[in-house]
């Protein structure tokens, strides 16, 4: 007896976006959105709102981000007719060296999936794992250059929340439990994030309406540090007693971060990268990050009519993603240290040649099930050779492997559009839950795990060097229709999977004509890892078409993983002639608001 094909049902969750005629804000937490609204209602602009939002995120999302981390901000100001990329990337301390970590084989049980795993995950947790803290410097630079309100006012909400506390939820408690041994190993982190019994705080996990609010997490030292910065600017953290406390703590722990590293750190304010995608212009950060690969995926998709692709649409997205990812895993790194053929990777001629291969049904070389993961496989093996098209000799660097931290948390994103059309898209991160788990005494400041973005093997494009920027996963974008009729500020938390999520959301708007909330809510795939992750809500015919093409697919059961980042968690703001909209992934606790 032949059984009919089985079709499973799936929970279809959606979200009502916030809509208005004035300003809109989308962020990962309601406290962050509220801080942005306070600035807008006080007469601030989108940058004031975004900076307040970003500072609060560093207080209320210690499982995702930290003010001792790094990030990228894009700003479009129609009043001045200018765009800015405000970049505060992680940089390796001056004491960092290519061979500073002891390599481990995958069989040795490391939790890091990367080109070269490290004994004891020392590039993820502990005193050697952090880059130079950049987020406060970046937010200060953005406010000084483009903000309108006094600095003390913009810092106000973050200071209040640090001192007065915020209610922890079940997600925070779960992440604290997962990090319990590491938090216990660092006394100041344990004092802040654990109870007196050395345990995670217990939230109102059956619902605050039934059990009342959960415990408050107060961070008095962090509040005092923020007060110092609000009063003194960058000198409040990057010089003086706070900087000395940071340098002394890391010296005592055997780290390489110094007071001089803090004093010398400067964010960069410059022009963003630009790419034409159909009738849209897409802006991205110019420092090495996930947005570079987002642009390449879009440049590849430009050669296909996705609106008429039928059940092949996801196949084309998967192939464009994989063509871009094999280049990412091999060629991308900090161009201040190695030559990177980025302009060629985004060029019409190069992407056209790769698109011809996709159109001819030439599948991108990928890894076999059970074999090496793609970031390891392609770090040492180039699938494409862009150098003949550059007119330059090939780079000496033959492997990258950056941006491969296989953790599903450690990032936040927020977007703002104000009543005048000023638009901000910003992502910042700790690169790991609670970063490297270290809080220097008296500062309240968590530090990140940015060294995990480097290839720990010497001699690769993305290997460690003093002052070098690692290849990060963050990928904020601003996209504008060429005719000026629509603007989108878009980004996501979600590690490497940010890249696939952001490109698909933008494609859903541009190629399928979806509104921004529909575009985010639509089911997605991720093809950057060993298997193609497929939302359980993907149409059966589209999923079957992927299987018939020979892809190894893994279904993501979204309703069973309410805090999962398997397919990232996009948030966005959009504006057109008629209204402003703030939207977020329906499988998240993100917050949207409109004025």
Backbone torsions as a table, in degrees:
resi	resn	phi	psi	omega
1	UNK	NA	131.2	179.6
2	UNK	-93.0	123.4	179.5
3	UNK	-82.1	141.2	176.3
4	UNK	-68.4	157.4	175.8
5	UNK	-58.0	135.2	-179.3
6	UNK	-86.4	139.0	175.7
7	UNK	-124.9	125.8	-179.1
8	UNK	-98.7	147.7	172.2
9	UNK	-79.4	164.5	178.5
10	UNK	-146.2	143.2	176.5
11	UNK	-71.2	128.2	-179.0
12	UNK	-109.1	100.2	179.9
13	UNK	-96.6	138.1	176.4
14	UNK	-133.9	179.0	-173.8
15	UNK	-140.9	141.9	174.5
16	UNK	-88.5	120.8	179.7
17	UNK	-75.0	165.4	172.8
18	UNK	-91.8	130.5	-177.6
19	UNK	-128.5	145.1	177.3
20	UNK	-165.6	179.3	180.0
21	UNK	-102.3	-6.2	-178.8
22	UNK	-108.6	-118.4	-178.1
23	UNK	-90.9	154.8	175.1
24	UNK	-136.8	149.7	-178.7
25	UNK	-139.2	138.4	172.4
26	UNK	-133.7	130.2	-177.9
27	UNK	-150.1	172.5	-175.3
28	UNK	-77.7	-21.3	-178.0
29	UNK	-139.4	151.7	-177.5
30	UNK	-66.1	-33.7	177.8
31	UNK	-59.6	-38.5	-180.0
32	UNK	-68.2	-43.7	177.9
33	UNK	-62.3	-43.0	179.8
34	UNK	-60.7	-40.3	179.1
35	UNK	-62.8	-42.0	178.1
36	UNK	-62.9	-43.4	179.6
37	UNK	-62.0	-38.4	177.9
38	UNK	-58.5	-41.2	-179.2
39	UNK	-69.2	-41.5	-179.9
40	UNK	-65.6	-41.7	179.9
41	UNK	-68.7	-23.2	178.2
42	UNK	-86.8	4.7	179.2
43	UNK	96.4	7.3	177.7
44	UNK	-76.3	166.2	177.5
45	UNK	-100.0	-173.2	-175.4
46	UNK	-63.1	-31.4	179.0
47	UNK	-71.7	-43.6	173.6
48	UNK	-53.7	-46.7	-178.3
49	UNK	-64.3	-43.2	-178.2
50	UNK	-67.1	-39.8	179.4
51	UNK	-65.0	-44.9	176.4
52	UNK	-60.7	-41.8	178.1
53	UNK	-60.7	-46.1	-178.4
54	UNK	-67.0	-36.5	177.0
55	UNK	-65.9	-43.5	178.9
56	UNK	-64.3	-39.7	178.0
57	UNK	-56.8	-38.4	178.5
58	UNK	-68.0	-15.7	177.2
59	UNK	-93.3	-45.8	-169.9
60	UNK	-97.1	-3.9	178.6
61	UNK	-123.2	55.1	-179.6
62	UNK	-64.7	-20.0	176.0
63	UNK	-77.7	-12.6	-176.1
64	UNK	-116.7	-38.7	-171.9
65	UNK	-150.8	174.8	-179.7
66	UNK	-155.7	151.1	175.7
67	UNK	-74.6	-5.2	171.0
68	UNK	-98.5	21.2	-178.6
69	UNK	-104.8	-137.1	-175.7
70	UNK	-152.5	168.7	-179.7
71	UNK	179.9	-171.8	-176.7
72	UNK	-144.7	139.2	176.9
73	UNK	-130.6	134.0	173.4
74	UNK	-112.8	140.8	-179.4
75	UNK	-134.8	131.4	170.4
76	UNK	-116.5	126.4	-180.0
77	UNK	-121.5	99.8	-178.5
78	UNK	-65.0	-27.3	-179.4
79	UNK	-64.0	-37.9	178.1
80	UNK	-95.8	-9.1	-177.6
81	UNK	64.6	36.3	-175.9
82	UNK	-133.0	155.3	174.4
83	UNK	-124.0	145.6	179.1
84	UNK	-129.2	146.6	166.0
85	UNK	-116.3	111.1	-179.5
86	UNK	-102.4	107.3	-168.0
87	UNK	-112.0	124.7	175.2
88	UNK	-128.1	66.5	-177.4
89	UNK	-73.2	159.8	170.7
90	UNK	-66.0	147.1	171.1
91	UNK	-133.0	143.4	175.8
92	UNK	-67.8	139.4	174.6
93	UNK	-58.6	158.8	-178.8
94	UNK	-65.0	-21.3	177.6
95	UNK	-85.8	0.1	-179.7
96	UNK	-74.1	148.3	-178.7
97	UNK	-137.8	152.8	-178.0
98	UNK	-57.3	-30.3	-176.4
99	UNK	-107.7	27.5	-174.1
100	UNK	-72.7	-16.4	-179.9
101	UNK	-113.1	148.4	176.4
102	UNK	-90.9	120.9	-174.8
103	UNK	-71.9	149.0	179.2
104	UNK	-130.0	148.5	172.4
105	UNK	-78.3	159.1	-179.5
106	UNK	-62.3	-24.5	-179.3
107	UNK	-71.2	-9.6	-174.6
108	UNK	-88.9	7.9	167.8
109	UNK	86.3	13.7	177.0
110	UNK	-64.9	149.0	177.9
111	UNK	-88.1	-2.3	-178.4
112	UNK	-94.3	127.0	174.5
113	UNK	-103.7	106.6	-175.8
114	UNK	-153.5	177.7	179.6
115	UNK	-57.7	-42.1	-180.0
116	UNK	-137.2	105.2	178.6
117	UNK	-70.4	158.9	-171.5
118	UNK	-123.8	139.2	177.7
119	UNK	-56.3	133.4	177.7
120	UNK	61.5	17.8	-179.0
121	UNK	51.4	39.9	-174.3
122	UNK	-68.1	-16.7	174.7
123	UNK	-90.5	1.7	177.7
124	UNK	-110.6	-41.7	-175.2
125	UNK	-134.3	145.1	179.0
126	UNK	104.0	-177.0	-168.1
127	UNK	-70.4	-17.8	179.9
128	UNK	-94.2	-4.6	-169.7
129	UNK	-83.6	-18.0	-170.1
130	UNK	-92.0	151.5	166.2
131	UNK	-89.0	-176.1	175.9
132	UNK	-70.9	128.6	-177.9
133	UNK	-61.2	128.9	-169.5
134	UNK	-125.0	-21.2	-168.2
135	UNK	-64.8	-45.1	179.6
136	UNK	-61.8	-42.8	178.3
137	UNK	-60.5	-40.8	-179.5
138	UNK	-68.1	-44.1	179.4
139	UNK	-66.4	-37.9	175.6
140	UNK	-62.9	-42.9	-179.7
141	UNK	-63.0	-41.4	178.6
142	UNK	-62.2	-45.0	-179.2
143	UNK	-65.7	-43.4	-178.9
144	UNK	-64.0	-37.3	-177.1
145	UNK	-78.6	-38.5	-167.1
146	UNK	-130.2	-8.4	-177.3
147	UNK	-77.2	169.9	-175.7
148	UNK	-123.2	-34.4	-176.0
149	UNK	-85.0	162.1	175.0
150	UNK	-62.0	146.9	-178.1
151	UNK	-59.2	-41.2	-178.6
152	UNK	-61.7	-32.8	178.7
153	UNK	-70.6	-40.5	-178.6
154	UNK	-68.1	-33.3	178.8
155	UNK	-79.3	-13.8	-172.6
156	UNK	-53.7	-52.1	-177.3
157	UNK	-60.7	-39.0	179.9
158	UNK	-66.8	-40.4	179.0
159	UNK	-63.4	-44.0	179.6
160	UNK	-61.0	-44.6	-178.3
161	UNK	-68.9	-34.0	177.6
162	UNK	-65.1	-44.6	-178.4
163	UNK	-75.1	-44.9	-173.3
164	UNK	-86.3	-23.3	176.5
165	UNK	93.4	165.2	174.4
166	UNK	-133.2	155.7	-177.2
167	UNK	-77.9	124.8	179.1
168	UNK	-79.4	147.4	180.0
169	UNK	-112.1	-178.5	-175.8
170	UNK	-67.0	-31.4	177.0
171	UNK	-64.0	-46.4	177.9
172	UNK	-58.7	-44.4	-178.9
173	UNK	-63.8	-39.8	-179.9
174	UNK	-65.5	-43.5	179.1
175	UNK	-67.5	-35.6	176.2
176	UNK	-63.5	-42.1	177.7
177	UNK	-61.5	-41.9	-179.8
178	UNK	-63.8	-30.3	-178.1
179	UNK	-100.4	13.3	-169.9
180	UNK	-57.4	-48.2	-179.0
181	UNK	-60.7	-39.9	-178.1
182	UNK	-71.0	-40.3	177.8
183	UNK	-64.6	-40.4	178.5
184	UNK	-63.2	-27.2	-177.0
185	UNK	-75.4	-12.9	-177.4
186	UNK	-121.8	106.8	-168.3
187	UNK	-55.5	-43.2	-177.0
188	UNK	-71.1	-35.7	175.2
189	UNK	-65.3	-42.4	179.3
190	UNK	-62.9	-41.5	-179.9
191	UNK	-60.6	-36.8	-176.7
192	UNK	-81.7	-45.0	-166.6
193	UNK	-102.2	-8.9	179.0
194	UNK	-115.8	162.0	176.5
195	UNK	-75.7	174.8	178.1
196	UNK	-62.3	-21.7	177.8
197	UNK	-87.6	3.5	179.9
198	UNK	75.4	28.4	-176.8
199	UNK	-120.2	162.4	173.8
200	UNK	-65.5	150.9	173.2
201	UNK	-65.4	147.7	-178.4
202	UNK	-98.7	114.1	-178.2
203	UNK	-82.1	174.8	173.8
204	UNK	-81.5	73.8	-167.7
205	UNK	-72.3	-13.8	173.8
206	UNK	-92.8	4.3	178.9
207	UNK	113.1	133.3	-179.0
208	UNK	-66.5	-27.3	179.2
209	UNK	-65.5	-30.8	-179.0
210	UNK	-89.9	-45.0	-172.2
211	UNK	-106.7	-0.5	-175.7
212	UNK	82.4	176.3	-177.3
213	UNK	-70.5	153.9	179.1
214	UNK	-83.1	-170.9	-179.0
215	UNK	-69.8	154.7	177.4
216	UNK	-93.4	140.5	172.5
217	UNK	-104.0	111.1	178.9
218	UNK	-104.5	144.2	-178.8
219	UNK	-132.9	76.4	-172.3
220	UNK	-63.7	-42.7	-179.8
221	UNK	-63.4	-40.6	177.8
222	UNK	-63.2	-40.5	176.6
223	UNK	-59.1	-41.5	179.1
224	UNK	-66.9	-39.1	176.4
225	UNK	-62.5	-43.3	179.3
226	UNK	-65.5	-36.2	175.4
227	UNK	-61.5	-40.4	178.9
228	UNK	-63.9	-42.8	179.9
229	UNK	-68.8	-39.6	178.1
230	UNK	-59.8	-34.7	-179.1
231	UNK	-81.0	-41.7	-170.3
232	UNK	-107.8	-8.1	-173.6
233	UNK	75.0	-151.2	-173.8
234	UNK	-61.1	-27.1	178.7
235	UNK	-61.7	-23.9	-179.4
236	UNK	-67.3	-20.6	179.0
237	UNK	-120.4	-40.2	-170.7
238	UNK	-90.0	-3.3	174.4
239	UNK	-140.4	172.0	171.3
240	UNK	75.7	-156.8	-170.8
241	UNK	-63.7	-34.8	179.5
242	UNK	-67.0	-46.2	178.3
243	UNK	-61.1	-40.1	178.9
244	UNK	-64.7	-40.3	178.8
245	UNK	-63.2	-40.3	179.6
246	UNK	-66.0	-50.5	-179.5
247	UNK	-60.4	-42.3	179.8
248	UNK	-65.3	-39.7	-179.0
249	UNK	-64.7	-44.4	-178.5
250	UNK	-70.9	-32.7	174.8
251	UNK	-63.6	-43.4	-180.0
252	UNK	-63.7	-31.2	-177.5
253	UNK	-89.3	-3.1	-179.0
254	UNK	87.3	18.2	177.1
255	UNK	-83.8	179.9	-179.4
256	UNK	-116.7	-4.7	177.3
257	UNK	-70.6	130.3	-176.2
258	UNK	-123.6	167.0	174.8
259	UNK	-59.4	-35.8	178.8
260	UNK	-66.5	-34.1	176.0
261	UNK	-59.3	-42.3	178.8
262	UNK	-66.0	-45.6	-176.6
263	UNK	-61.7	-31.5	-174.6
264	UNK	-91.7	-8.7	-176.1
265	UNK	-71.4	133.3	175.1
266	UNK	-137.2	130.3	169.8
267	UNK	-70.2	168.2	-178.4
268	UNK	-118.8	128.0	174.0
269	UNK	-111.7	116.5	-176.4
270	UNK	-153.7	-161.2	-179.0
271	UNK	-88.0	141.2	176.3
272	UNK	-76.3	163.2	166.8
273	UNK	-69.8	152.0	-179.7
274	UNK	-131.3	139.9	175.7
275	UNK	-139.8	134.2	173.9
276	UNK	-86.2	121.7	174.6
277	UNK	-121.8	105.4	-174.1
278	UNK	54.6	-119.9	-178.5
279	UNK	-98.8	24.2	-177.7
280	UNK	-124.3	151.3	169.0
281	UNK	-108.7	129.6	-176.8
282	UNK	-111.7	129.3	178.9
283	UNK	-106.4	140.8	-177.9
284	UNK	-145.4	157.6	176.2
285	UNK	-62.1	151.7	-179.4
286	UNK	-92.2	-10.8	176.2
287	UNK	-84.8	157.6	-176.8
288	UNK	-62.1	122.4	-176.4
289	UNK	-164.3	-178.5	-179.5
290	UNK	-65.7	-25.3	-178.9
291	UNK	-62.9	-27.8	176.7
292	UNK	-60.0	-42.8	179.4
293	UNK	-73.7	-33.7	173.3
294	UNK	-57.5	-44.7	179.4
295	UNK	-62.7	-40.1	-179.3
296	UNK	-67.6	-38.6	176.3
297	UNK	-61.3	-44.9	178.4
298	UNK	-62.9	-41.0	178.9
299	UNK	-62.1	-34.5	176.4
300	UNK	-72.3	-43.0	-179.9
301	UNK	-65.6	-24.3	177.8
302	UNK	-53.3	-28.2	-175.9
303	UNK	-84.6	3.3	-178.4
304	UNK	-129.4	149.4	176.1
305	UNK	-93.8	88.9	-176.1
306	UNK	-67.8	-25.2	179.8
307	UNK	-66.8	-19.5	-179.8
308	UNK	-118.8	16.2	-174.3
309	UNK	-80.8	-13.7	179.5
310	UNK	60.7	-136.9	-178.4
311	UNK	-72.3	-6.2	176.0
312	UNK	-84.8	-3.6	-175.5
313	UNK	-58.1	-47.9	-178.4
314	UNK	-69.2	-32.1	174.5
315	UNK	-61.8	-44.5	179.5
316	UNK	-64.5	-40.6	177.0
317	UNK	-63.6	-42.9	179.6
318	UNK	-63.0	-42.1	-178.8
319	UNK	-71.1	-39.8	175.9
320	UNK	-62.2	-40.8	178.7
321	UNK	-62.2	-46.9	-175.7
322	UNK	-69.2	-37.4	175.3
323	UNK	-60.7	-41.1	179.2
324	UNK	-71.8	-37.6	-177.6
325	UNK	-70.5	-35.1	177.4
326	UNK	-65.4	-32.3	173.7
327	UNK	-70.2	-40.4	178.3
328	UNK	-59.9	-49.1	-175.8
329	UNK	-66.3	-18.0	-177.2
330	UNK	-106.8	-43.7	-166.1
331	UNK	-104.8	-23.3	-167.6
332	UNK	-85.7	139.9	180.0
333	UNK	-171.1	-171.2	179.1
334	UNK	-75.4	115.1	-178.0
335	UNK	-69.5	-9.5	173.1
336	UNK	-73.2	-14.9	-175.9
337	UNK	-116.8	-31.4	177.8
338	UNK	-137.6	155.8	177.4
339	UNK	-77.2	128.3	-178.2
340	UNK	-121.0	124.7	-176.3
341	UNK	-82.6	48.7	-172.0
342	UNK	-62.6	-44.9	-178.0
343	UNK	-58.3	-40.1	178.5
344	UNK	-68.8	-41.5	-179.7
345	UNK	-59.3	-26.7	-179.2
346	UNK	-99.1	-1.3	-172.3
347	UNK	-75.4	155.1	179.7
348	UNK	-64.2	-38.5	-177.8
349	UNK	-68.0	-43.7	-178.6
350	UNK	-68.6	-49.7	-179.4
351	UNK	-67.0	-30.4	176.0
352	UNK	-64.0	-40.3	178.6
353	UNK	-65.0	-40.8	177.6
354	UNK	-68.7	-37.5	178.4
355	UNK	-63.5	-34.9	176.5
356	UNK	-60.8	-37.6	177.9
357	UNK	-66.2	-41.2	178.1
358	UNK	-63.9	-44.4	-180.0
359	UNK	-63.0	-27.3	177.8
360	UNK	-87.6	11.7	179.4
361	UNK	62.9	30.6	172.3
362	UNK	-86.5	108.1	-177.0
363	UNK	-70.0	140.9	177.4
364	UNK	-62.2	130.9	174.2
365	UNK	-54.6	133.0	-177.5
366	UNK	-142.7	-177.5	-174.7
367	UNK	-93.2	149.2	178.6
368	UNK	-77.8	150.5	176.3
369	UNK	-55.1	132.1	-179.2
370	UNK	84.7	-7.2	179.3
371	UNK	-87.0	-166.7	179.1
372	UNK	-64.3	143.1	176.1
373	UNK	-64.9	156.7	-173.1
374	UNK	-60.4	-35.8	-179.7
375	UNK	-65.8	-25.6	175.8
376	UNK	-84.7	-43.0	-178.0
377	UNK	-60.8	-46.7	-171.3
378	UNK	-94.4	-5.7	173.7
379	UNK	-61.2	-36.9	-178.3
380	UNK	-105.9	3.6	-178.5
381	UNK	-136.8	114.6	178.5
382	UNK	-80.4	129.1	174.4
383	UNK	-86.6	-38.0	179.9
384	UNK	-118.7	153.2	176.7
385	UNK	-120.2	98.8	-179.1
386	UNK	-79.3	-15.0	-168.7
387	UNK	-63.8	-37.2	177.8
388	UNK	-57.0	-28.3	-179.0
389	UNK	-82.3	-12.3	-179.5
390	UNK	-85.7	-19.7	-173.5
391	UNK	75.5	11.0	179.7
392	UNK	-117.0	158.4	173.5
393	UNK	-67.0	154.1	-179.8
394	UNK	-58.6	148.8	175.3
395	UNK	-67.2	148.3	176.5
396	UNK	-71.7	-20.2	-177.8
397	UNK	-77.4	130.7	-174.4
398	UNK	-119.6	1.2	179.7
399	UNK	-151.3	149.0	178.1
400	UNK	-122.4	-81.8	179.2
401	UNK	75.5	17.4	-179.5
402	UNK	-82.9	170.1	175.9
403	UNK	65.2	32.3	-172.3
404	UNK	-114.1	15.5	178.2
405	UNK	-61.0	118.1	-173.0
406	UNK	-93.6	56.2	174.8
407	UNK	-115.6	145.7	-172.3
408	UNK	-99.8	18.4	-179.7
409	UNK	-148.8	174.7	176.1
410	UNK	114.0	23.5	-177.0
411	UNK	-152.1	151.4	171.2
412	UNK	-133.2	158.5	174.9
413	UNK	-140.6	148.3	174.1
414	UNK	-148.5	148.6	179.7
415	UNK	-131.8	146.1	-179.6
416	UNK	-141.3	137.9	167.0
417	UNK	-129.7	125.0	-178.2
418	UNK	-94.2	-180.0	-174.5
419	UNK	-65.1	-22.3	178.1
420	UNK	-91.4	1.2	178.6
421	UNK	90.8	-1.7	174.1
422	UNK	-61.9	132.8	-170.4
423	UNK	-125.2	134.1	179.9
424	UNK	-130.5	135.6	172.4
425	UNK	-129.5	121.5	-173.1
426	UNK	-140.3	133.8	173.3
427	UNK	-123.6	132.8	168.4
428	UNK	-140.6	162.2	-162.9
429	UNK	-151.7	160.6	167.8
430	UNK	-105.6	-6.5	179.7
431	UNK	67.3	4.6	-177.3
432	UNK	-177.9	152.6	176.5
433	UNK	-61.0	124.8	-175.1
434	UNK	59.1	23.1	177.1
435	UNK	55.0	-133.6	179.5
436	UNK	-87.6	5.9	175.1
437	UNK	75.8	8.1	-176.7
438	UNK	-104.7	130.8	173.5
439	UNK	-122.4	107.2	177.5
440	UNK	-57.9	134.7	-175.8
441	UNK	-52.9	133.8	175.8
442	UNK	84.5	-8.1	-176.5
443	UNK	-100.0	-30.8	-175.3
444	UNK	72.3	3.8	-169.8
445	UNK	-97.9	118.8	171.2
446	UNK	-75.2	151.1	176.4
447	UNK	-115.1	158.7	-170.1
448	UNK	-90.4	-174.3	178.0
449	UNK	-119.0	40.1	-172.0
450	UNK	-64.7	-24.3	-179.3
451	UNK	-65.5	-17.9	177.3
452	UNK	-70.2	-16.8	177.3
453	UNK	-77.2	-16.7	177.3
454	UNK	-80.9	156.5	166.6
455	UNK	-77.9	119.9	-177.9
456	UNK	-76.4	-5.6	174.3
457	UNK	-86.3	130.5	175.5
458	UNK	-65.0	155.3	172.2
459	UNK	90.1	2.2	178.8
460	UNK	-99.5	163.7	179.6
461	UNK	-57.6	-39.8	-176.0
462	UNK	-102.1	24.8	175.8
463	UNK	-70.5	163.6	-176.6
464	UNK	-72.0	140.4	171.0
465	UNK	-152.0	150.7	-179.9
466	UNK	-58.0	129.7	177.8
467	UNK	76.9	2.6	-176.1
468	UNK	-81.0	147.3	175.0
469	UNK	-90.1	127.7	174.0
470	UNK	-76.8	162.5	176.7
471	UNK	-81.5	104.1	-175.9
472	UNK	-87.2	167.1	179.5
473	UNK	-94.1	-18.4	-175.4
474	UNK	-56.5	143.0	-176.2
475	UNK	-147.6	58.6	176.6
476	UNK	-68.3	144.7	176.8
477	UNK	-133.7	153.2	161.0
478	UNK	-121.7	130.9	179.2
479	UNK	-124.7	135.3	179.6
480	UNK	-131.8	135.6	171.0
481	UNK	-62.3	141.5	-178.3
482	UNK	-59.4	-32.4	-180.0
483	UNK	-81.0	1.6	177.8
484	UNK	77.1	8.4	-174.3
485	UNK	-80.1	-15.9	-175.9
486	UNK	-153.2	143.5	177.8
487	UNK	-134.7	140.5	178.7
488	UNK	-131.6	133.4	170.2
489	UNK	-113.0	118.4	-165.1
490	UNK	-137.5	144.8	173.9
491	UNK	-173.9	-174.5	-176.9
492	UNK	-164.7	151.7	157.6
493	UNK	-84.9	162.2	176.8
494	UNK	138.9	20.3	177.4
495	UNK	60.8	-143.8	-179.5
496	UNK	-57.0	-27.8	-175.0
497	UNK	-74.7	-7.6	171.0
498	UNK	-52.8	-43.2	-170.5
499	UNK	-60.8	-50.9	-179.6
500	UNK	-66.0	-39.3	-177.9
501	UNK	-64.6	-47.1	-177.0
502	UNK	-64.4	-43.2	-179.3
503	UNK	-65.8	-37.8	-179.6
504	UNK	-70.7	-37.9	177.0
505	UNK	-61.8	-46.1	179.8
506	UNK	-64.7	-40.4	176.4
507	UNK	-62.5	-37.0	178.2
508	UNK	-61.0	-36.6	177.3
509	UNK	-71.9	-51.6	-171.3
510	UNK	-74.9	-44.1	-171.9
511	UNK	-93.1	-25.3	-176.2
512	UNK	-113.3	-5.5	177.4
513	UNK	70.3	24.8	-179.4
514	UNK	-82.0	149.8	169.6
515	UNK	-68.9	165.9	-171.2
516	UNK	-64.8	-38.4	177.7
517	UNK	-68.5	-42.6	176.2
518	UNK	-60.0	-39.3	-177.9
519	UNK	-65.3	-36.5	178.4
520	UNK	-76.4	-40.0	-176.8
521	UNK	-71.9	-23.8	-177.9
522	UNK	-59.5	140.7	-178.9
523	UNK	-63.5	146.5	-174.4
524	UNK	-126.8	172.3	171.4
525	UNK	-125.4	168.9	170.3
526	UNK	-139.0	122.9	-175.6
527	UNK	-114.8	13.7	-176.4
528	UNK	-85.6	-10.1	-178.7
529	UNK	-104.6	-164.1	-175.3
530	UNK	-63.3	-45.3	176.6
531	UNK	-111.8	165.2	173.5
532	UNK	-86.6	117.0	175.6
533	UNK	-80.7	132.0	-175.2
534	UNK	-128.0	122.3	174.3
535	UNK	-56.3	138.6	177.7
536	UNK	-62.2	-14.8	-179.3
537	UNK	-88.5	-4.0	175.7
538	UNK	-61.9	138.6	179.9
539	UNK	-54.0	138.2	-177.4
540	UNK	-55.8	-40.2	-178.2
541	UNK	-66.1	-38.2	178.5
542	UNK	-68.5	-39.9	178.4
543	UNK	-65.2	-43.8	179.3
544	UNK	-62.9	-36.4	178.2
545	UNK	-62.6	-37.0	175.6
546	UNK	-64.4	-44.2	-179.0
547	UNK	-63.7	-40.0	179.5
548	UNK	-65.8	-25.0	176.8
549	UNK	-78.2	-8.1	177.2
550	UNK	98.0	5.5	178.1
551	UNK	-69.2	143.6	165.3
552	UNK	-84.0	116.9	-175.9
553	UNK	-115.1	150.3	174.5
554	UNK	-128.8	123.1	-179.8
555	UNK	-79.0	132.4	178.3
556	UNK	-97.5	110.3	-178.9
557	UNK	-82.1	87.0	-166.9
558	UNK	-63.2	-36.6	-175.2
559	UNK	-71.7	-14.9	179.8
560	UNK	-92.9	-4.8	-177.2
561	UNK	-129.9	73.1	-171.2
562	UNK	-66.2	-15.2	178.4
563	UNK	-116.3	14.8	-176.0
564	UNK	-72.9	150.0	172.8
565	UNK	-114.9	27.0	-177.8
566	UNK	-55.0	-36.6	-178.5
567	UNK	-120.6	23.9	180.0
568	UNK	63.9	177.4	-173.1
569	UNK	-137.6	78.0	-174.7
570	UNK	-65.2	145.8	167.8
571	UNK	-134.5	147.9	-174.3
572	UNK	-157.8	157.8	167.5
573	UNK	-122.5	146.7	179.6
574	UNK	-139.0	149.4	178.5
575	UNK	-138.9	138.1	170.3
576	UNK	-136.3	-168.6	-175.9
577	UNK	-65.2	-23.1	-170.5
578	UNK	-100.0	-36.0	-175.3
579	UNK	-162.2	170.3	174.1
580	UNK	-113.5	143.7	-177.4
581	UNK	-135.1	136.2	172.3
582	UNK	-115.9	128.0	-171.5
583	UNK	-134.6	157.5	-179.6
584	UNK	-152.5	159.4	177.2
585	UNK	-58.1	134.1	-177.7
586	UNK	-70.0	-20.6	-179.8
587	UNK	-94.1	52.4	-176.7
588	UNK	-157.4	169.2	177.0
589	UNK	-103.5	25.5	179.1
590	UNK	-62.0	166.2	-174.8
591	UNK	-129.0	135.5	176.0
592	UNK	-128.9	149.8	-179.0
593	UNK	-154.3	154.9	179.5
594	UNK	-138.9	150.7	174.6
595	UNK	-114.4	NA	NA
